[in-house]
Amino acid sequence: MNAGIKFCGGCNPHYDRKAYAAGLGQRLGGALEIARPEKHYEVIYVVCGCTACCADISALKAERFVFVAEEGRYQRTVETR
């Protein structure tokens, strides 16, 4: 799977986004690359520190974005096709 990851701005200092991302990568079978604007992805996981999920994804291209917050307890998928 062609997957990337995008992090929010980190305004919630009580949430270890990197640790969650490492675990997510393991569950998906490998490390996720930081999403780059010049590349198109099947899916980009947007790791957020709260349910506001305010990370800016406007420059990124993917078939779907999966927003995750609160260590995966909150999840929302946005299809772009």
N, C-alpha and C positions, 0 to 999 in steps of 0.2 A: 504494500500500500504506500502511496506517495503522500506522506503526512508531515505536517509542520506544527510548530507550537508558537504561540504568541502569549506574552505575559502582560498583565495589566500594569499600571504604574506603581503598584506596591504601597498604596496608602494605608493598608492594614498590616502593621508590623508584627502582628501576632500569628501570621499565617506564613508558613514556609513553602512558598510557591515552587522553589527548586526541588525540594524533597517530594512534593506531590508530582511534579513533572517526571522525576526519575522513576517513581513508582508506576506512573502511567506508561512511560516508555517500556518498562519491564513487562507490564500486562499486555502491551501491544506487540511485544517481541523485539524490541530494539529501541535505541535512543531516538528521540525526535529532533529534527533540526529546527533551529530558529527560522521561522517563516521569513522569506525574503520577498520583497515586492516584485522583483523581476521574474519570479517563478510561479507557475500554476500548480496547485495542490489538489488532490482528491478531497482531503479534509485538513482543516487547521483547528487544533485544539486551543482555545483561548482560556488560559488559566487566570482566574480572577480571585482576588482576596475577599470579595463580598458579592452579594447578589445584585448589586447595581450593574455589574458587568459592563463597565464603561470604557474598556480598552478600545483604542482606535484601530479598526480593521480596514479603514477606507482604502488604503494603498495595497491591500493584499487580495490575491485571487485564489479562490477555492470553490469546489463544487458544493461544499458544505462547511459551515463553521460550527463547532461544538463548544459552547460556553460552559465551563465548569467552575463552581465556586464552593466554598465551605467544604474543602477536601473531597469534592465529588458528590456531596449530598444534594447539591443543586446542579441541574444540567438542563441546557436548552440547546436545541439544534436548529440552525437556520440553513435551509437549502437555497442555493443560488441558481440552480439550473432552470 
